[in-house]
Amino acid sequence: MTSDANHFDAVVIGAGVGGMAAATRLSLSGYRTLLVEALGQVGGRASTRDVGGFLLNTGALAIEVDGPVPKLREDAGVPIGFYVPERRRDTVVLWGRREFNAGTGPIHWIRAAFPAVLRIVMAVPAFRPKPGQSTTDWLSRFTKNKAVHALLDNVIGGFFAATGRELPADSFVTYLTEGSGFKNLGYPPGGTVEVWKPLVEVIEARGGAVWLNSTVTALTFGANGLVTGAEIDADGRVVSVRADVVVSNAGPLNTVRIAGAENFPDGYADAVEKATDGGAIITVHFASQTALVGWPALALAGKSRRLTYAVNHSAPEHKRSKPGWFLYSAASTPRPARGEFDLDAEKELLLADVRDYFPGFDQYATILTWDITAHEWPAQRAVTGYDLPIETPVGNLWNVGDGVKLEIPGS
């Protein structure tokens, strides 16, 4: 471990989910780690801010109870205290005026058995997706039913911030056969930012540091082509930091821009730019002093114009609403999810669905704010199936988070 104040074993760029996880894991492994975040809070698109007394998440509305985030917190010695709704009502599927519980009954049985059934089906070569085939084209081999395809687009929109036309079928099948889409969900009291606050203390307790309102403006390189450190604008003060390892959660394209294209092999920067084509999510947060729905947590839209999912944050255990108010979020995936779209039209389509599924919205609800996660603030920096490797051509520089593969070799 290093002891020089401006020499760290590792520098992590960006305190989103990937950056927080990388910095924590490095710290737990004995690396004195500097985590640099441009915003004034950690969490990125899995954070929380106060809007008029309501605590609104910036992106991620729930956390997988059995997923990697709780495991990270457990390994760090600070387990999460989730609010987990009653199982029989934790998730509902909305279809027109009807609600179906996904925690019990036929939907629950399908939800539990589907990954295993799909694995059996995929063992038959004739059913497997063709290389490069979209999920929509793959499903069209078996059905052209518009309702089924609309449901598929909603599912993909909720999971991937894309549509069936934009998601490779092999990525969709892999995700579902591994059961990743059927995890139990929990809600951190006080919002998603509460997941990360204790990890800041873990990093600092192990000799590291977390610099907020700070931006890595450039990486420095040695004669051997490896990164030697970073230039940082630390809240208006320019600081040079030496580092043995750099991990970027800024997205592969921003990593190239920070490091400088000249420090990579010819053609690498162009390849990264072509591969960077993030999806988008539009979220509206609203509140009412009258309860608008009866379901207590997550709702998936099976039939809609644009709505993919909504969350009722009103239970006292959420600790996010003002007293006497009910708090909700509703999200959609625009068309197209990648590239430019008509924002005003997409917002109106989402609101039309909200009016259908939240009776009394126009009469009782107040819109608190909109979150448009796209482009410079992407829902994800590459649609799954088009992402890049964690490794870069520079031996001590890695990417994590959106836009890169989930698997870490040797982990």
Phi, psi and omega in degrees: 000139179281160179235342177299132185303326181254019176236116181245152174294325182213144171244130177247127182262113176098128183253036169286191183303312181297318180292319178297318180294315181297314181296321179292314180298318178298317180297317179294336179270005176098005178275130172283112195243135172254121177255123185247125183230129183288332181274176181269010179209160179271166174111336179058236178276011172234051180235192185212145174220161181269122176236104179061031180092355176259139177266109185251133176286148181275350181188277182300122184265344180207168181231140177292122183299324182255019185267190185290334181292309175300325178296319177299315180295320178296316180296331179276356178083017180226073182303152180275139171259088183284152159266118180243115180299160178306131190305322186288350180227020186288333179218135174237154174251126181263129179219101186062231179270005185255148177238134179239126177289129177267353181271346179218170173073198187302318181296320178297317180296317177297315180302320182283325186268341189302315181303317181293319179296317181295324177299320179294316180297319183289349175287345178269115185307325184296336182269347185287147177297148174281153179305128178079001182285137177286161180295323178298313180294322179296314181294329181295341175294338185247329178202145174247014180300124185295325180294321179294317180292324177295319177297318178300315180298323178293318179297313181294322177299318180291322184273325193237355185055047181207183174243172179299329178290334187261344183261126176299137184298324181294329176292319179297314181296316179300316180301314184283323181291335176276357178077011186293335183274006186233034180282155172282143186249146176229163185233114180293122177303132182091358178102167187296334180301334181293342176296324191264335184306313179295333180287333173300316179295324178297314180298314182291325180294339180259025175089359180272189181210152175236116180255111176269167182051038184227146184229130172283113183268336180197154171253147177255150185231150176265178181296336180277001178086002179266156177290136178248348180169195184215148171261128187232131169271098185264088179055044178093357179247126182278125183231135174259127182237136173266146181207149178270335182219141174233132176238127184250127173253019182271359185094142183306322181293315178293329176299316178297318181296320180291317183283330185098122183302333182292346180267006178241162177300154179304134177091342183295314182300318179295320180295320179294318181296321179293328183277345184271106184209079189288154174278179183221150174224136175248128182232134174247131177254133181213160184220158181209149174271002174239133179296130183261336181221163180260340181287147193264349188215257186262137173234130176258133181272116177275333182222118183195170172281313181218329184307128176254320176204161177216157180227136173263110183262021193275343181301140180305331181295338178292329181054047184229347182260154169289149179305133179084004181243154175247133188243134183223156171226143176224136187232152178219162173249119183290169175241118354283158178283333179254133179093201184277145176214165181276100187297315182299317180294320180294322178295320179294321178296319178295316180296326177298320177292319179301318179298325178291317188264350177236079181304134181090007182303310182295329184278322190244337191272151173240124176285125181273314179188166174246144170245121177248098181264096182201157173061249182289338176237071194285152170296320170200148189278349173202138175295139180309133183105343178243008185283170186251164179294156176295321181289147170246171177295346177271125191298335181240029177231125182232155172252146172224167175086208184299141176091359179231165180297147179284328184284135175250110183304132176083358183278000000 
